[in-house]
Amino acid sequence: MSNLTRAHHELFQRCPDERFATLSELQEHCQQERNFSNDCWHLPQSLDPCAVDDRVTVQLGDDGAFLMND
């Protein structure tokens, strides 16, 4: 029962652009996300972690530095 209650609260905490009226709308959104996504893969040897202020960034080859959540 606690999982259902938690799911109910999570649903109504989301902003309108994260809600879908039907399952088909959600499916269409996921398909669009998949179509416009890019895979970015680098050799593990090319990863260079760096501490910047209170954050950790990762330098990925020539692509630049990224935060851990990018």
PDB file of N, CA, C, O and CB in Angstrom:
ATOM      1  N   MET A   1       0.824  -1.202   0.000  1.00  0.00           N
ATOM      2  CA  MET A   1       0.000   0.000   0.000  1.00  0.00           C
ATOM      3  C   MET A   1       0.863   1.258   0.000  1.00  0.00           C
ATOM      4  O   MET A   1       0.496   2.260  -0.614  1.00  0.00           O
ATOM      5  CB  MET A   1      -0.935   0.002   1.208  1.00  0.00           C
ATOM      6  N   SER A   2       2.001   1.214   0.681  1.00  0.00           N
ATOM      7  CA  SER A   2       2.851   2.401   0.734  1.00  0.00           C
ATOM      8  C   SER A   2       3.405   2.761  -0.643  1.00  0.00           C
ATOM      9  O   SER A   2       3.625   3.938  -0.926  1.00  0.00           O
ATOM     10  CB  SER A   2       3.998   2.181   1.714  1.00  0.00           C
ATOM     11  N   ASN A   3       3.634   1.758  -1.509  1.00  0.00           N
ATOM     12  CA  ASN A   3       4.115   2.048  -2.867  1.00  0.00           C
ATOM     13  C   ASN A   3       3.067   2.800  -3.674  1.00  0.00           C
ATOM     14  O   ASN A   3       3.405   3.718  -4.422  1.00  0.00           O
ATOM     15  CB  ASN A   3       4.494   0.751  -3.590  1.00  0.00           C
ATOM     16  N   LEU A   4       1.798   2.423  -3.530  1.00  0.00           N
ATOM     17  CA  LEU A   4       0.735   3.117  -4.251  1.00  0.00           C
ATOM     18  C   LEU A   4       0.596   4.552  -3.762  1.00  0.00           C
ATOM     19  O   LEU A   4       0.409   5.470  -4.561  1.00  0.00           O
ATOM     20  CB  LEU A   4      -0.596   2.374  -4.092  1.00  0.00           C
ATOM     21  N   THR A   5       0.687   4.742  -2.464  1.00  0.00           N
ATOM     22  CA  THR A   5       0.590   6.089  -1.902  1.00  0.00           C
ATOM     23  C   THR A   5       1.742   6.943  -2.401  1.00  0.00           C
ATOM     24  O   THR A   5       1.538   8.094  -2.788  1.00  0.00           O
ATOM     25  CB  THR A   5       0.584   6.043  -0.360  1.00  0.00           C
ATOM     26  N   ARG A   6       2.937   6.398  -2.396  1.00  0.00           N
ATOM     27  CA  ARG A   6       4.098   7.134  -2.879  1.00  0.00           C
ATOM     28  C   ARG A   6       3.969   7.470  -4.362  1.00  0.00           C
ATOM     29  O   ARG A   6       4.300   8.582  -4.775  1.00  0.00           O
ATOM     30  CB  ARG A   6       5.369   6.331  -2.635  1.00  0.00           C
ATOM     31  N   ALA A   7       3.492   6.526  -5.162  1.00  0.00           N
ATOM     32  CA  ALA A   7       3.303   6.764  -6.595  1.00  0.00           C
ATOM     33  C   ALA A   7       2.264   7.860  -6.825  1.00  0.00           C
ATOM     34  O   ALA A   7       2.429   8.703  -7.706  1.00  0.00           O
ATOM     35  CB  ALA A   7       2.874   5.464  -7.307  1.00  0.00           C
ATOM     36  N   HIS A   8       1.208   7.843  -6.040  1.00  0.00           N
ATOM     37  CA  HIS A   8       0.165   8.865  -6.150  1.00  0.00           C
ATOM     38  C   HIS A   8       0.746  10.249  -5.868  1.00  0.00           C
ATOM     39  O   HIS A   8       0.471  11.198  -6.601  1.00  0.00           O
ATOM     40  CB  HIS A   8      -0.998   8.564  -5.180  1.00  0.00           C
ATOM     41  N   HIS A   9       1.543  10.366  -4.812  1.00  0.00           N
ATOM     42  CA  HIS A   9       2.148  11.655  -4.474  1.00  0.00           C
ATOM     43  C   HIS A   9       3.149  12.099  -5.542  1.00  0.00           C
ATOM     44  O   HIS A   9       3.212  13.281  -5.877  1.00  0.00           O
ATOM     45  CB  HIS A   9       2.840  11.573  -3.108  1.00  0.00           C
ATOM     46  N   GLU A  10       3.925  11.167  -6.072  1.00  0.00           N
ATOM     47  CA  GLU A  10       4.884  11.503  -7.125  1.00  0.00           C
ATOM     48  C   GLU A  10       4.181  12.035  -8.368  1.00  0.00           C
ATOM     49  O   GLU A  10       4.644  12.991  -8.990  1.00  0.00           O
ATOM     50  CB  GLU A  10       5.726  10.279  -7.486  1.00  0.00           C
ATOM     51  N   LEU A  11       3.062  11.412  -8.726  1.00  0.00           N
ATOM     52  CA  LEU A  11       2.332  11.833  -9.917  1.00  0.00           C
ATOM     53  C   LEU A  11       1.906  13.288  -9.815  1.00  0.00           C
ATOM     54  O   LEU A  11       2.057  14.048 -10.771  1.00  0.00           O
ATOM     55  CB  LEU A  11       1.113  10.946 -10.133  1.00  0.00           C
ATOM     56  N   PHE A  12       1.382  13.679  -8.676  1.00  0.00           N
ATOM     57  CA  PHE A  12       0.840  15.024  -8.548  1.00  0.00           C
ATOM     58  C   PHE A  12       1.883  16.063  -8.148  1.00  0.00           C
ATOM     59  O   PHE A  12       1.559  17.245  -8.026  1.00  0.00           O
ATOM     60  CB  PHE A  12      -0.268  15.022  -7.545  1.00  0.00           C
ATOM     61  N   GLN A  13       3.118  15.645  -7.943  1.00  0.00           N
ATOM     62  CA  GLN A  13       4.208  16.592  -7.721  1.00  0.00           C
ATOM     63  C   GLN A  13       4.825  17.025  -9.042  1.00  0.00           C
ATOM     64  O   GLN A  13       5.566  18.007  -9.082  1.00  0.00           O
ATOM     65  CB  GLN A  13       5.278  15.978  -6.814  1.00  0.00           C
ATOM     66  N   ARG A  14       4.543  16.334 -10.085  1.00  0.00           N
ATOM     67  CA  ARG A  14       5.148  16.628 -11.385  1.00  0.00           C
ATOM     68  C   ARG A  14       4.497  17.852 -12.014  1.00  0.00           C
ATOM     69  O   ARG A  14       3.307  18.110 -11.830  1.00  0.00           O
ATOM     70  CB  ARG A  14       5.024  15.418 -12.326  1.00  0.00           C
ATOM     71  N   CYS A  15       5.304  18.598 -12.759  1.00  0.00           N
ATOM     72  CA  CYS A  15       4.769  19.773 -13.448  1.00  0.00           C
ATOM     73  C   CYS A  15       4.000  19.309 -14.690  1.00  0.00           C
ATOM     74  O   CYS A  15       4.176  18.170 -15.123  1.00  0.00           O
ATOM     75  CB  CYS A  15       5.919  20.769 -13.839  1.00  0.00           C
ATOM     76  N   PRO A  16       3.159  20.160 -15.267  1.00  0.00           N
ATOM     77  CA  PRO A  16       2.300  19.738 -16.388  1.00  0.00           C
ATOM     78  C   PRO A  16       3.048  19.141 -17.582  1.00  0.00           C
ATOM     79  O   PRO A  16       2.502  18.272 -18.262  1.00  0.00           O
ATOM     80  CB  PRO A  16       1.504  20.906 -16.861  1.00  0.00           C
ATOM     81  N   ASP A  17       4.280  19.581 -17.860  1.00  0.00           N
ATOM     82  CA  ASP A  17       4.983  19.026 -19.018  1.00  0.00           C
ATOM     83  C   ASP A  17       5.532  17.630 -18.754  1.00  0.00           C
ATOM     84  O   ASP A  17       6.106  17.020 -19.657  1.00  0.00           O
ATOM     85  CB  ASP A  17       6.114  19.944 -19.424  1.00  0.00           C
ATOM     86  N   GLU A  18       5.369  17.107 -17.537  1.00  0.00           N
ATOM     87  CA  GLU A  18       5.793  15.745 -17.230  1.00  0.00           C
ATOM     88  C   GLU A  18       4.596  14.811 -17.060  1.00  0.00           C
ATOM     89  O   GLU A  18       4.767  13.671 -16.630  1.00  0.00           O
ATOM     90  CB  GLU A  18       6.649  15.733 -15.966  1.00  0.00           C
ATOM     91  N   ARG A  19       3.397  15.269 -17.386  1.00  0.00           N
ATOM     92  CA  ARG A  19       2.184  14.470 -17.238  1.00  0.00           C
ATOM     93  C   ARG A  19       1.617  14.143 -18.612  1.00  0.00           C
ATOM     94  O   ARG A  19       1.740  14.926 -19.553  1.00  0.00           O
ATOM     95  CB  ARG A  19       1.133  15.212 -16.378  1.00  0.00           C
ATOM     96  N   PHE A  20       1.006  12.991 -18.708  1.00  0.00           N
ATOM     97  CA  PHE A  20       0.412  12.557 -19.966  1.00  0.00           C
ATOM     98  C   PHE A  20      -0.986  12.032 -19.685  1.00  0.00           C
ATOM     99  O   PHE A  20      -1.195  11.272 -18.740  1.00  0.00           O
ATOM    100  CB  PHE A  20       1.285  11.472 -20.660  1.00  0.00           C
ATOM    101  N   ALA A  21      -1.933  12.440 -20.505  1.00  0.00           N
ATOM    102  CA  ALA A  21      -3.337  12.071 -20.296  1.00  0.00           C
ATOM    103  C   ALA A  21      -3.605  10.612 -20.643  1.00  0.00           C
ATOM    104  O   ALA A  21      -4.468   9.970 -20.044  1.00  0.00           O
ATOM    105  CB  ALA A  21      -4.243  12.968 -21.127  1.00  0.00           C
ATOM    106  N   THR A  22      -2.861  10.097 -21.611  1.00  0.00           N
ATOM    107  CA  THR A  22      -3.084   8.713 -22.026  1.00  0.00           C
ATOM    108  C   THR A  22      -1.748   7.987 -22.159  1.00  0.00           C
ATOM    109  O   THR A  22      -0.682   8.596 -22.249  1.00  0.00           O
ATOM    110  CB  THR A  22      -3.865   8.660 -23.362  1.00  0.00           C
ATOM    111  N   LEU A  23      -1.853   6.681 -22.168  1.00  0.00           N
ATOM    112  CA  LEU A  23      -0.653   5.872 -22.343  1.00  0.00           C
ATOM    113  C   LEU A  23      -0.055   6.085 -23.730  1.00  0.00           C
ATOM    114  O   LEU A  23       1.165   6.052 -23.887  1.00  0.00           O
ATOM    115  CB  LEU A  23      -0.970   4.389 -22.123  1.00  0.00           C
ATOM    116  N   SER A  24      -0.886   6.299 -24.722  1.00  0.00           N
ATOM    117  CA  SER A  24      -0.361   6.521 -26.078  1.00  0.00           C
ATOM    118  C   SER A  24       0.407   7.844 -26.170  1.00  0.00           C
ATOM    119  O   SER A  24       1.388   7.928 -26.908  1.00  0.00           O
ATOM    120  CB  SER A  24      -1.510   6.511 -27.104  1.00  0.00           C
ATOM    121  N   GLU A  25      -0.017   8.873 -25.437  1.00  0.00           N
ATOM    122  CA  GLU A  25       0.740  10.135 -25.399  1.00  0.00           C
ATOM    123  C   GLU A  25       2.113   9.911 -24.784  1.00  0.00           C
ATOM    124  O   GLU A  25       3.112  10.434 -25.280  1.00  0.00           O
ATOM    125  CB  GLU A  25      -0.029  11.213 -24.602  1.00  0.00           C
ATOM    126  N   LEU A  26       2.166   9.142 -23.713  1.00  0.00           N
ATOM    127  CA  LEU A  26       3.446   8.825 -23.079  1.00  0.00           C
ATOM    128  C   LEU A  26       4.337   8.046 -24.032  1.00  0.00           C
ATOM    129  O   LEU A  26       5.532   8.319 -24.142  1.00  0.00           O
ATOM    130  CB  LEU A  26       3.229   8.027 -21.787  1.00  0.00           C
ATOM    131  N   GLN A  27       3.752   7.079 -24.719  1.00  0.00           N
ATOM    132  CA  GLN A  27       4.517   6.272 -25.674  1.00  0.00           C
ATOM    133  C   GLN A  27       5.065   7.145 -26.806  1.00  0.00           C
ATOM    134  O   GLN A  27       6.217   6.986 -27.210  1.00  0.00           O
ATOM    135  CB  GLN A  27       3.637   5.142 -26.252  1.00  0.00           C
ATOM    136  N   GLU A  28       4.253   8.052 -27.312  1.00  0.00           N
ATOM    137  CA  GLU A  28       4.702   8.957 -28.374  1.00  0.00           C
ATOM    138  C   GLU A  28       5.843   9.851 -27.892  1.00  0.00           C
ATOM    139  O   GLU A  28       6.817  10.068 -28.613  1.00  0.00           O
ATOM    140  CB  GLU A  28       3.534   9.819 -28.870  1.00  0.00           C
ATOM    141  N   HIS A  29       5.715  10.365 -26.676  1.00  0.00           N
ATOM    142  CA  HIS A  29       6.776  11.196 -26.103  1.00  0.00           C
ATOM    143  C   HIS A  29       8.083  10.406 -25.981  1.00  0.00           C
ATOM    144  O   HIS A  29       9.150  10.906 -26.336  1.00  0.00           O
ATOM    145  CB  HIS A  29       6.349  11.734 -24.723  1.00  0.00           C
ATOM    146  N   CYS A  30       7.995   9.192 -25.485  1.00  0.00           N
ATOM    147  CA  CYS A  30       9.194   8.354 -25.334  1.00  0.00           C
ATOM    148  C   CYS A  30       9.830   8.052 -26.687  1.00  0.00           C
ATOM    149  O   CYS A  30      11.055   8.033 -26.813  1.00  0.00           O
ATOM    150  CB  CYS A  30       8.844   7.041 -24.615  1.00  0.00           C
ATOM    151  N   GLN A  31       9.000   7.816 -27.690  1.00  0.00           N
ATOM    152  CA  GLN A  31       9.527   7.552 -29.038  1.00  0.00           C
ATOM    153  C   GLN A  31      10.243   8.781 -29.585  1.00  0.00           C
ATOM    154  O   GLN A  31      11.298   8.653 -30.206  1.00  0.00           O
ATOM    155  CB  GLN A  31       8.390   7.133 -29.996  1.00  0.00           C
ATOM    156  N   GLN A  32       9.685   9.972 -29.364  1.00  0.00           N
ATOM    157  CA  GLN A  32      10.336  11.206 -29.810  1.00  0.00           C
ATOM    158  C   GLN A  32      11.668  11.409 -29.083  1.00  0.00           C
ATOM    159  O   GLN A  32      12.659  11.801 -29.698  1.00  0.00           O
ATOM    160  CB  GLN A  32       9.409  12.420 -29.575  1.00  0.00           C
ATOM    161  N   GLU A  33      11.689  11.144 -27.783  1.00  0.00           N
ATOM    162  CA  GLU A  33      12.939  11.249 -27.025  1.00  0.00           C
ATOM    163  C   GLU A  33      13.988  10.307 -27.592  1.00  0.00           C
ATOM    164  O   GLU A  33      15.154  10.677 -27.727  1.00  0.00           O
ATOM    165  CB  GLU A  33      12.700  10.943 -25.537  1.00  0.00           C
ATOM    166  N   ARG A  34      13.578   9.097 -27.923  1.00  0.00           N
ATOM    167  CA  ARG A  34      14.511   8.118 -28.487  1.00  0.00           C
ATOM    168  C   ARG A  34      15.019   8.578 -29.853  1.00  0.00           C
ATOM    169  O   ARG A  34      16.208   8.457 -30.146  1.00  0.00           O
ATOM    170  CB  ARG A  34      13.836   6.737 -28.608  1.00  0.00           C
ATOM    171  N   ASN A  35      14.121   9.105 -30.687  1.00  0.00           N
ATOM    172  CA  ASN A  35      14.507   9.532 -32.032  1.00  0.00           C
ATOM    173  C   ASN A  35      15.497  10.696 -32.020  1.00  0.00           C
ATOM    174  O   ASN A  35      16.352  10.792 -32.899  1.00  0.00           O
ATOM    175  CB  ASN A  35      13.276   9.925 -32.818  1.00  0.00           C
ATOM    176  N   PHE A  36      15.384  11.578 -31.029  1.00  0.00           N
ATOM    177  CA  PHE A  36      16.238  12.766 -30.993  1.00  0.00           C
ATOM    178  C   PHE A  36      17.424  12.623 -30.035  1.00  0.00           C
ATOM    179  O   PHE A  36      18.143  13.592 -29.793  1.00  0.00           O
ATOM    180  CB  PHE A  36      15.416  13.971 -30.599  1.00  0.00           C
ATOM    181  N   SER A  37      17.628  11.435 -29.496  1.00  0.00           N
ATOM    182  CA  SER A  37      18.751  11.235 -28.579  1.00  0.00           C
ATOM    183  C   SER A  37      20.023  10.880 -29.344  1.00  0.00           C
ATOM    184  O   SER A  37      19.971  10.414 -30.482  1.00  0.00           O
ATOM    185  CB  SER A  37      18.423  10.133 -27.560  1.00  0.00           C
ATOM    186  N   ASN A  38      21.150  11.106 -28.706  1.00  0.00           N
ATOM    187  CA  ASN A  38      22.446  10.774 -29.296  1.00  0.00           C
ATOM    188  C   ASN A  38      23.217   9.891 -28.335  1.00  0.00           C
ATOM    189  O   ASN A  38      23.228  10.137 -27.129  1.00  0.00           O
ATOM    190  CB  ASN A  38      23.255  12.053 -29.633  1.00  0.00           C
ATOM    191  N   ASP A  39      23.860   8.867 -28.863  1.00  0.00           N
ATOM    192  CA  ASP A  39      24.771   8.075 -28.062  1.00  0.00           C
ATOM    193  C   ASP A  39      26.134   8.730 -28.133  1.00  0.00           C
ATOM    194  O   ASP A  39      26.606   9.087 -29.212  1.00  0.00           O
ATOM    195  CB  ASP A  39      24.825   6.596 -28.546  1.00  0.00           C
ATOM    196  N   CYS A  40      26.755   8.885 -26.997  1.00  0.00           N
ATOM    197  CA  CYS A  40      28.078   9.498 -26.938  1.00  0.00           C
ATOM    198  C   CYS A  40      28.963   8.568 -26.125  1.00  0.00           C
ATOM    199  O   CYS A  40      28.857   8.515 -24.900  1.00  0.00           O
ATOM    200  CB  CYS A  40      28.029  10.945 -26.311  1.00  0.00           C
ATOM    201  N   TRP A  41      29.830   7.842 -26.801  1.00  0.00           N
ATOM    202  CA  TRP A  41      30.653   6.859 -26.122  1.00  0.00           C
ATOM    203  C   TRP A  41      32.114   7.234 -26.289  1.00  0.00           C
ATOM    204  O   TRP A  41      32.550   7.615 -27.376  1.00  0.00           O
ATOM    205  CB  TRP A  41      30.383   5.440 -26.663  1.00  0.00           C
ATOM    206  N   HIS A  42      32.870   7.122 -25.197  1.00  0.00           N
ATOM    207  CA  HIS A  42      34.306   7.404 -25.214  1.00  0.00           C
ATOM    208  C   HIS A  42      35.055   6.244 -24.558  1.00  0.00           C
ATOM    209  O   HIS A  42      34.522   5.556 -23.688  1.00  0.00           O
ATOM    210  CB  HIS A  42      34.620   8.747 -24.486  1.00  0.00           C
ATOM    211  N   LEU A  43      36.266   6.048 -24.981  1.00  0.00           N
ATOM    212  CA  LEU A  43      37.114   5.047 -24.333  1.00  0.00           C
ATOM    213  C   LEU A  43      37.322   5.426 -22.870  1.00  0.00           C
ATOM    214  O   LEU A  43      37.491   6.606 -22.563  1.00  0.00           O
ATOM    215  CB  LEU A  43      38.479   4.918 -25.065  1.00  0.00           C
ATOM    216  N   PRO A  44      37.314   4.471 -21.981  1.00  0.00           N
ATOM    217  CA  PRO A  44      37.539   4.784 -20.568  1.00  0.00           C
ATOM    218  C   PRO A  44      38.855   5.534 -20.329  1.00  0.00           C
ATOM    219  O   PRO A  44      38.953   6.333 -19.398  1.00  0.00           O
ATOM    220  CB  PRO A  44      37.528   3.505 -19.752  1.00  0.00           C
ATOM    221  N   GLN A  45      39.861   5.277 -21.165  1.00  0.00           N
ATOM    222  CA  GLN A  45      41.145   5.946 -21.004  1.00  0.00           C
ATOM    223  C   GLN A  45      41.058   7.443 -21.301  1.00  0.00           C
ATOM    224  O   GLN A  45      41.922   8.208 -20.873  1.00  0.00           O
ATOM    225  CB  GLN A  45      42.178   5.303 -21.907  1.00  0.00           C
ATOM    226  N   SER A  46      40.025   7.867 -22.029  1.00  0.00           N
ATOM    227  CA  SER A  46      39.911   9.282 -22.383  1.00  0.00           C
ATOM    228  C   SER A  46      39.123  10.094 -21.350  1.00  0.00           C
ATOM    229  O   SER A  46      38.977  11.307 -21.500  1.00  0.00           O
ATOM    230  CB  SER A  46      39.252   9.416 -23.739  1.00  0.00           C
ATOM    231  N   LEU A  47      38.617   9.436 -20.305  1.00  0.00           N
ATOM    232  CA  LEU A  47      37.884  10.135 -19.251  1.00  0.00           C
ATOM    233  C   LEU A  47      38.867  10.742 -18.264  1.00  0.00           C
ATOM    234  O   LEU A  47      39.768  10.063 -17.773  1.00  0.00           O
ATOM    235  CB  LEU A  47      36.907   9.178 -18.525  1.00  0.00           C
ATOM    236  N   ASP A  48      38.688  12.021 -17.979  1.00  0.00           N
ATOM    237  CA  ASP A  48      39.581  12.723 -17.063  1.00  0.00           C
ATOM    238  C   ASP A  48      38.749  13.466 -16.013  1.00  0.00           C
ATOM    239  O   ASP A  48      38.307  14.589 -16.254  1.00  0.00           O
ATOM    240  CB  ASP A  48      40.505  13.712 -17.837  1.00  0.00           C
ATOM    241  N   PRO A  49      38.532  12.838 -14.838  1.00  0.00           N
ATOM    242  CA  PRO A  49      37.739  13.507 -13.799  1.00  0.00           C
ATOM    243  C   PRO A  49      38.506  14.681 -13.190  1.00  0.00           C
ATOM    244  O   PRO A  49      39.715  14.600 -12.975  1.00  0.00           O
ATOM    245  CB  PRO A  49      37.349  12.507 -12.696  1.00  0.00           C
ATOM    246  N   CYS A  50      37.788  15.772 -12.915  1.00  0.00           N
ATOM    247  CA  CYS A  50      38.396  16.970 -12.332  1.00  0.00           C
ATOM    248  C   CYS A  50      37.478  17.518 -11.237  1.00  0.00           C
ATOM    249  O   CYS A  50      36.255  17.471 -11.367  1.00  0.00           O
ATOM    250  CB  CYS A  50      38.661  18.053 -13.426  1.00  0.00           C
ATOM    251  N   ALA A  51      38.064  18.029 -10.174  1.00  0.00           N
ATOM    252  CA  ALA A  51      37.304  18.703  -9.127  1.00  0.00           C
ATOM    253  C   ALA A  51      37.309  20.198  -9.422  1.00  0.00           C
ATOM    254  O   ALA A  51      38.374  20.804  -9.541  1.00  0.00           O
ATOM    255  CB  ALA A  51      37.897  18.404  -7.708  1.00  0.00           C
ATOM    256  N   VAL A  52      36.133  20.792  -9.541  1.00  0.00           N
ATOM    257  CA  VAL A  52      35.982  22.221  -9.792  1.00  0.00           C
ATOM    258  C   VAL A  52      35.069  22.768  -8.706  1.00  0.00           C
ATOM    259  O   VAL A  52      33.890  22.420  -8.645  1.00  0.00           O
ATOM    260  CB  VAL A  52      35.406  22.507 -11.234  1.00  0.00           C
ATOM    261  N   ASP A  53      35.616  23.623  -7.851  1.00  0.00           N
ATOM    262  CA  ASP A  53      34.890  24.126  -6.689  1.00  0.00           C
ATOM    263  C   ASP A  53      34.370  22.939  -5.882  1.00  0.00           C
ATOM    264  O   ASP A  53      35.161  22.124  -5.407  1.00  0.00           O
ATOM    265  CB  ASP A  53      33.718  25.065  -7.119  1.00  0.00           C
ATOM    266  N   ASP A  54      33.060  22.832  -5.723  1.00  0.00           N
ATOM    267  CA  ASP A  54      32.501  21.718  -4.952  1.00  0.00           C
ATOM    268  C   ASP A  54      31.850  20.676  -5.854  1.00  0.00           C
ATOM    269  O   ASP A  54      31.021  19.891  -5.393  1.00  0.00           O
ATOM    270  CB  ASP A  54      31.482  22.236  -3.945  1.00  0.00           C
ATOM    271  N   ARG A  55      32.216  20.660  -7.132  1.00  0.00           N
ATOM    272  CA  ARG A  55      31.633  19.723  -8.097  1.00  0.00           C
ATOM    273  C   ARG A  55      32.712  18.888  -8.756  1.00  0.00           C
ATOM    274  O   ARG A  55      33.878  19.274  -8.832  1.00  0.00           O
ATOM    275  CB  ARG A  55      30.828  20.472  -9.162  1.00  0.00           C
ATOM    276  N   VAL A  56      32.283  17.736  -9.226  1.00  0.00           N
ATOM    277  CA  VAL A  56      33.173  16.872  -9.999  1.00  0.00           C
ATOM    278  C   VAL A  56      32.738  16.952 -11.452  1.00  0.00           C
ATOM    279  O   VAL A  56      31.562  16.754 -11.761  1.00  0.00           O
ATOM    280  CB  VAL A  56      33.147  15.387  -9.474  1.00  0.00           C
ATOM    281  N   THR A  57      33.664  17.235 -12.334  1.00  0.00           N
ATOM    282  CA  THR A  57      33.387  17.225 -13.766  1.00  0.00           C
ATOM    283  C   THR A  57      34.226  16.144 -14.416  1.00  0.00           C
ATOM    284  O   THR A  57      35.203  15.666 -13.839  1.00  0.00           O
ATOM    285  CB  THR A  57      33.674  18.609 -14.408  1.00  0.00           C
ATOM    286  N   VAL A  58      33.844  15.771 -15.602  1.00  0.00           N
ATOM    287  CA  VAL A  58      34.587  14.765 -16.356  1.00  0.00           C
ATOM    288  C   VAL A  58      34.895  15.349 -17.719  1.00  0.00           C
ATOM    289  O   VAL A  58      33.988  15.728 -18.460  1.00  0.00           O
ATOM    290  CB  VAL A  58      33.786  13.424 -16.480  1.00  0.00           C
ATOM    291  N   GLN A  59      36.164  15.423 -18.048  1.00  0.00           N
ATOM    292  CA  GLN A  59      36.615  15.860 -19.371  1.00  0.00           C
ATOM    293  C   GLN A  59      36.540  14.642 -20.287  1.00  0.00           C
ATOM    294  O   GLN A  59      37.130  13.602 -19.997  1.00  0.00           O
ATOM    295  CB  GLN A  59      38.083  16.468 -19.327  1.00  0.00           C
ATOM    296  N   LEU A  60      35.810  14.779 -21.397  1.00  0.00           N
ATOM    297  CA  LEU A  60      35.630  13.661 -22.327  1.00  0.00           C
ATOM    298  C   LEU A  60      36.315  13.969 -23.649  1.00  0.00           C
ATOM    299  O   LEU A  60      35.712  14.565 -24.541  1.00  0.00           O
ATOM    300  CB  LEU A  60      34.131  13.370 -22.555  1.00  0.00           C
ATOM    301  N   GLY A  61      37.543  13.573 -23.773  1.00  0.00           N
ATOM    302  CA  GLY A  61      38.276  13.790 -25.018  1.00  0.00           C
ATOM    303  C   GLY A  61      38.224  15.242 -25.433  1.00  0.00           C
ATOM    304  O   GLY A  61      38.536  16.130 -24.639  1.00  0.00           O
ATOM    305  N   ASP A  62      37.828  15.494 -26.682  1.00  0.00           N
ATOM    306  CA  ASP A  62      37.716  16.857 -27.206  1.00  0.00           C
ATOM    307  C   ASP A  62      36.313  17.431 -27.061  1.00  0.00           C
ATOM    308  O   ASP A  62      36.055  18.544 -27.519  1.00  0.00           O
ATOM    309  CB  ASP A  62      38.119  16.882 -28.660  1.00  0.00           C
ATOM    310  N   ASP A  63      35.399  16.690 -26.429  1.00  0.00           N
ATOM    311  CA  ASP A  63      34.016  17.141 -26.301  1.00  0.00           C
ATOM    312  C   ASP A  63      33.814  18.142 -25.174  1.00  0.00           C
ATOM    313  O   ASP A  63      32.753  18.761 -25.096  1.00  0.00           O
ATOM    314  CB  ASP A  63      33.118  15.963 -26.084  1.00  0.00           C
ATOM    315  N   GLY A  64      34.786  18.318 -24.309  1.00  0.00           N
ATOM    316  CA  GLY A  64      34.658  19.283 -23.216  1.00  0.00           C
ATOM    317  C   GLY A  64      34.388  18.634 -21.883  1.00  0.00           C
ATOM    318  O   GLY A  64      34.444  17.412 -21.746  1.00  0.00           O
ATOM    319  N   ALA A  65      34.090  19.473 -20.888  1.00  0.00           N
ATOM    320  CA  ALA A  65      33.848  18.989 -19.537  1.00  0.00           C
ATOM    321  C   ALA A  65      32.341  18.864 -19.299  1.00  0.00           C
ATOM    322  O   ALA A  65      31.555  19.697 -19.750  1.00  0.00           O
ATOM    323  CB  ALA A  65      34.495  19.933 -18.491  1.00  0.00           C
ATOM    324  N   PHE A  66      31.966  17.825 -18.593  1.00  0.00           N
ATOM    325  CA  PHE A  66      30.569  17.566 -18.292  1.00  0.00           C
ATOM    326  C   PHE A  66      30.392  17.347 -16.796  1.00  0.00           C
ATOM    327  O   PHE A  66      31.265  16.798 -16.124  1.00  0.00           O
ATOM    328  CB  PHE A  66      30.059  16.350 -19.082  1.00  0.00           C
ATOM    329  N   LEU A  67      29.238  17.789 -16.287  1.00  0.00           N
ATOM    330  CA  LEU A  67      28.897  17.467 -14.903  1.00  0.00           C
ATOM    331  C   LEU A  67      28.479  16.007 -14.848  1.00  0.00           C
ATOM    332  O   LEU A  67      28.154  15.403 -15.870  1.00  0.00           O
ATOM    333  CB  LEU A  67      27.762  18.401 -14.358  1.00  0.00           C
ATOM    334  N   MET A  68      28.490  15.452 -13.653  1.00  0.00           N
ATOM    335  CA  MET A  68      28.164  14.023 -13.519  1.00  0.00           C
ATOM    336  C   MET A  68      26.726  13.690 -13.914  1.00  0.00           C
ATOM    337  O   MET A  68      26.429  12.526 -14.187  1.00  0.00           O
ATOM    338  CB  MET A  68      28.401  13.579 -12.094  1.00  0.00           C
ATOM    339  N   ASN A  69      25.827  14.670 -13.955  1.00  0.00           N
ATOM    340  CA  ASN A  69      24.443  14.383 -14.317  1.00  0.00           C
ATOM    341  C   ASN A  69      24.127  14.667 -15.782  1.00  0.00           C
ATOM    342  O   ASN A  69      22.969  14.539 -16.180  1.00  0.00           O
ATOM    343  CB  ASN A  69      23.523  15.181 -13.448  1.00  0.00           C
ATOM    344  N   ASP A  70      25.101  15.045 -16.595  1.00  0.00           N
ATOM    345  CA  ASP A  70      24.853  15.326 -18.014  1.00  0.00           C
ATOM    346  C   ASP A  70      24.754  14.023 -18.792  1.00  0.00           C
ATOM    347  O   ASP A  70      24.548  14.042 -20.006  1.00  0.00           O
ATOM    348  CB  ASP A  70      25.971  16.223 -18.605  1.00  0.00           C
TER     349      ASP A  70
END
